[in-house]
Amino acid sequence: MEHLELFFKSVFVDNMVFAYFLGMCSYLAVSKKVSTAVGLGAAVIFVLTVTVPINWLLDQYILQEGALTWLGAEYAEYDLSFLSFILFIATIATMVQLVEIIVEKFSPSLYNSLGIFLPLIAVNCAILGGSLFMQSREIESFGLALNYGFSSGIGWFLAILAIAAIREKIRYSNVPAPLRGLGITFIITGLMAIGFMSFGGMLTGGDEETPSLDSQPENIGVETPVEDSEETTETATVSSTITAQ
């Protein structure tokens, strides 16, 4: 259940593009055709799926304070967290280079259509953001880190695929001249972001508990016995009689 919740939250609620507007350079530049968007989206999924769990291992066993205890007790006080950016970017750049080699080998046409934006995945803020979000949210296990990287890539893939499909259609629409190009693209992106915000209530419902009858105070609806009130009245009458005498 935890993996399923993390998947849907990363794809819809915390979408890299629509929630944080990360990776907008590639999102805007490579979304003119669906075929190109699919290729870049698949590359982003692969890079995020591989780099986030690898960076999780680096964070758990090297970067965190006290993470080097596996080397010996004398290394327990070392804190290498200041190297996070360097190691994360090095891991991402290595994976992007691997993707570039594979795409150039098996799909030269896609490699040519992506152009400079394929190697620029190494400095794509969505890729680095995935690793930094993993670190700041303190994801507990390697499996959850793998799930988070994959689902974040799926969210970015859906975003660029959706905007590419819309841009292919609006090419034949009568868009006002001042809004043609990036203008209408930004407007559509904002509307899609508002739509994705509606998914925020998917995982928040049902948290509040309705008070049950058992939680009500015990003295509610309990009437005072009639005998006690009669005894109180008789006692008050006797006391007033004695006082009068």
N, C-alpha and C positions, 0 to 999 in steps of 0.2 A: 504493500500500500504506500509505503514511503517513497519507493522508486516511481510509482505511478503519479503520485502527487507532485514530486519534483519535476517529472517530465512535462506534465501539463502546465505547471507554473512557469517553467523556463520557456516553453514554446509560446504560450499565449499571454500570461500575465506579465512576466519579466522579459518580454521580447527585446532582443538586443537593439533592433532598429526602432520599434514603435514605443518602447518604454524608456530607453536611454539614448536613442539616436546615435548609436555607435556604428561605425563602418559606413557612414553616409557617402564617402567619396566613391567607393566601388559601387555602392547601391545606386547612386545616381548616374554614374558613367557607364555601367555595363548592363543597364536595365532597358536598353532600347529594343532588344530582341529576346524572345523567350529562350531560344536555343543557347545564346551566350549566357543568359542569366542562370540557366540550369547548370551549365558547366562550372561557372564560378561558384554557384551555391553548393554544388557537390564537393568542390575543392575546399570550401570553408568548413563544411561538415567534417571532412576527413581531418583537416588540420586541428579543429577544435576537439574532435573525439580523441586524437592522439596526444595533443599537447597538454590539455587540462589534467588528465590523470598522471602524466609524466611530471608535470609541475607540482601536482599534489604530493608525489613521492619525494621530490626535491624539498618541498616545504616541510614535510613531516620528518624527514631523516637528515636534513642538512641545514635548512635555513632557520627554523624556529629556535628560540632560546632553549637550550638543554636537549636539542635534537641529536647532538653528537654523542650522547651517552653510550651508544652502541660501540663506539671506539674505545671507551674506557671512562672511568669515573673522573679522570683529570680533565676531560673535555666537556663536562656537564655544564660549566658556566659560560661556554662560548655562545655568542648570539650573532649569527650571520644573516639576519633578516635584511640588512642593508644591501645584500647582494641579490635580492629578489628580482628586481627589474632586469639586471644583467643576465641572470640565469634563465629567467622566463623568456626573454627576447632571444637568447641564444637557442633555446629549445624550439621556439616558434620558427626562427630562421632556418634551422636544420630541416624541420618538417616541410616548410614551404619549398625549399630547394629540392627535396625529394618529390614533392607533388609536381613541380615544374619539369623535372626530368621525365616523370611518368607521362604527363600530358603531352610533352613534346615527342615522346617516343610513340605513343599509341594513337594520338589524335592531333596531328599537325594543324589541321584546320581550326580546331578549337584553340590551340595554342596561339595561332596567329590572330584569331578574333579577340581573344582576351588581351593580347598585347602586354603592355607594361603593368596592367592591373593584376596579373597573376603573381609576379614576384613581389608586388606591393602588398600582398596578403601578409607578408612578414611584419609590416608596420601598420597593419589594419588594427584600429583601436578596438574593434569587436573581438579579435583574437586575443589580444592582450587583456581586454576587459574580462573575458571568460576566466582566465587564470587568476586575475586579481579579485574578482567576485568570489571565486572558489576559496581563495585565501581569507578574505574578509568575513565570509559567511561561515567559516570553520566547518566545512563539509567533513563528515566524520570518517568515511571509509573510501577505499579505492573504488568500489563499485558505484557509490554515489557520485564520485568525481567523474567517472566514466559516463554515467548517465547524464550528469549536468553538461559535460562537454558535447555529447551527442545531441541532446535536446536543445541546447543553445544554438548549435549549428542548424538543426531543423527549423528553428524559429527564424533565423536569418535567411535560410533558403526559402521559406514560405513568403517572407517579406519581399525579397527581390523577385521571386517568381510572380507574385501578385501584381507588383508595380509594372513588371515587364509586359504582362498580359494586358494590363489596362493601357499602357503607353502604345502598344501596337494597335489597339482599337481606337484610341482618341486621335491617332494619326489621320483618320478619315473623318473626324468630327470637325464641326465648325467652332473651333476654339477662338476666343477673341485674340487679336494680334498681340496685345501686351502680355498675355498669359501663356503664349506658346513657348514650348521648351521646358525649361526648369520651373517656370512660374506655376504652370498647371500641375507639374509633378510634385512640387512642394505642397500645394493645396490638397492634392489627392493623398499624399503621405500623411498630412495632418488629420484628414478625415479618417483614414485607416487607423491611425494611432488612437483616435477617439473611440473607434469601434472596438479595438483590441482592449481598451481600458474597461469595457463592459465585462470582459472575462475575469476581472478582479474579484467579482462576487462568487465565482465558481467554487473556490476552496475556502470561503469564509462563512458559508451558511451552516446552520445547525450547531453552532458553538454554544449558543445561549440555552440554558436549561430552564424549562418551565417549572415554577415552584409547585411541588406536589402537596397533597393534603397532609402528608406526614410531617412536612416541615412547618406547619402552622403551629402557633403557640397553643399549649394544651388548655389554657384557661379561656380560650375563645369559645363562646356559646355555652359555657358552664353556668348554670343558674345557681344562685344561693339557695340552699334548702329552706323550705318554708318553715320548718320547725325551728331553725336557728333564729329567723326573724321574729317568730312569735315569742321565743324565750327572751330575746332582747327587749321586746315591747313590755313583757310582764315584769322584767327586772327593772326597767325604767319606771314603771308605774309604782312598784313597791318602794323604790328609792324616793320618789316624790312624796309618797304618803308618809314615810318615816320622817322626812324633812318637815312636812307640814305639822306633824305632831310635836 
